[in-house]
């Protein structure tokens, strides 16, 4: 019974489809551009479009369509979405740029001289503004389609 209720939750379904569709697009873009299969793109962060942004904007748009623009829940979702998008394009992007710089330093000076151990730092953690905008557009589109289907 709880599964039936969960699967009937249009807002949750829209958010999940928003995230999943962004991840599939990332996977397909790598497949087309690099001509290789990279399953990490199905779950990893970073890249085009932003799945975090698609996730939260699908949620927010679905709430708007179901609860209205004047609802308290919509207001909470808008604030939440802006925090996520700011983080994706700001804080996490800066962390990725710092990782790229540190990786180049290690490569240029050599691991032996720096006594560095471990793997390369993950550089693809944040998003460009275009990736965030694409994720937002995707999330809104998914919410509209989901709303029309439900």
C-alpha positions in Angstrom: 0.0 0.0 0.0 2.8 2.5 0.9 4.5 1.7 -2.5 1.3 2.5 -4.4 1.1 5.8 -2.5 4.7 6.6 -3.2 4.4 5.9 -6.9 1.3 8.2 -7.0 3.3 11.1 -5.7 3.6 13.3 -8.8 6.0 15.8 -7.2 8.5 13.1 -6.1 8.2 11.3 -9.4 8.9 14.5 -11.3 12.0 15.2 -9.1 13.4 11.7 -9.6 12.8 11.8 -13.4 14.5 15.2 -13.5 17.6 13.8 -11.8 17.6 10.6 -13.8 17.1 12.3 -17.2 20.0 14.7 -16.6 22.3 11.7 -15.7 21.2 9.8 -18.9 21.9 12.9 -21.0 25.4 13.2 -19.4 26.0 9.5 -20.2 24.8 10.0 -23.8 26.9 13.1 -24.3 30.1 11.3 -23.3 29.1 8.4 -25.5 28.6 10.7 -28.5 31.5 13.1 -27.9 34.2 10.7 -26.7 32.8 7.5 -28.3 33.2 5.6 -25.1 30.9 4.2 -22.4 31.4 5.8 -19.0 28.9 4.4 -16.5 30.2 6.8 -13.9 28.3 9.5 -15.7 25.0 7.8 -14.7 25.6 8.6 -11.1 28.5 11.1 -10.9 28.3 14.8 -10.3 29.4 17.6 -12.6 28.9 17.9 -16.3 26.1 19.0 -18.7 23.4 19.4 -17.6 23.4 19.8 -13.8 21.5 16.9 -12.4 21.3 18.6 -9.0 19.7 21.6 -10.6 17.4 19.4 -12.7 16.4 17.5 -9.5 15.5 20.6 -7.5 13.9 22.6 -10.3 11.7 19.6 -11.2 10.7 19.4 -7.6 10.0 23.2 -7.4 8.1 23.3 -10.7 6.0 20.3 -9.7 5.1 21.9 -6.4 4.2 25.1 -8.3 1.9 23.2 -10.6 0.2 21.2 -7.8 0.2 23.6 -4.9 0.3 27.0 -6.6 2.8 29.9 -6.7 1.5 31.4 -3.5 1.9 28.3 -1.4 4.4 28.1 1.5 5.8 24.9 0.1 6.6 26.5 -3.2 8.4 29.3 -1.4 10.5 26.8 0.6 11.3 24.9 -2.6 12.4 28.1 -4.4 14.8 28.9 -1.6 16.1 25.4 -1.5 16.6 25.4 -5.3 18.6 28.6 -5.2 20.9 27.2 -2.5 21.5 24.0 -4.5 22.1 25.9 -7.7 24.5 28.4 -6.0 26.4 25.6 -4.4 26.6 23.7 -7.8 27.9 26.7 -9.7 29.9 28.4 -6.9 31.3 26.3 -4.1 31.5 23.0 -5.8 32.9 24.5 -9.0 35.6 26.2 -7.1 36.5 22.9 -5.4 36.8 21.3 -8.8 39.1 24.1 -10.1 41.3 23.7 -7.0 41.4 19.9 -7.6 42.5 20.5 -11.2 45.3 22.8 -10.0 46.5 20.4 -7.4 46.5 17.5 -9.9 48.6 19.6 -12.3 51.1 20.5 -9.5 51.5 16.9 -8.6 52.0 15.9 -12.3 54.5 18.8 -12.9 56.6 18.2 -9.8 56.4 14.5 -9.7 55.0 12.4 -6.9 58.4 11.3 -5.6 59.5 14.9 -4.9 56.3 15.8 -3.2 55.8 12.5 -1.5 52.2 12.4 -2.6 50.2 9.3 -2.3 46.7 8.3 -3.3 44.7 8.9 -6.5 44.1 12.0 -8.5 41.5 14.4 -7.0 38.1 14.5 -8.6 37.9 17.6 -10.8 34.4 17.3 -12.2 32.4 18.3 -9.1 30.8 21.6 -10.0 29.0 23.3 -12.9 29.3 26.2 -15.2 26.4 28.6 -15.3 25.3 27.1 -18.6 25.2 23.6 -17.1 23.0 25.0 -14.3 20.7 26.8 -16.7 20.4 23.6 -18.8 19.6 21.6 -15.7 16.9 24.2 -14.7 15.3 24.1 -18.1 15.3 20.3 -18.1 13.8 20.1 -14.6 11.0 22.5 -15.5 10.3 20.6 -18.7 10.2 17.3 -16.8 7.8 18.7 -14.2 5.4 20.0 -16.9 5.4 16.7 -18.8 4.9 14.8 -15.6 2.1 17.0 -14.5 0.4 16.5 -17.9 0.8 12.7 -17.7 -0.5 12.5 -14.1 
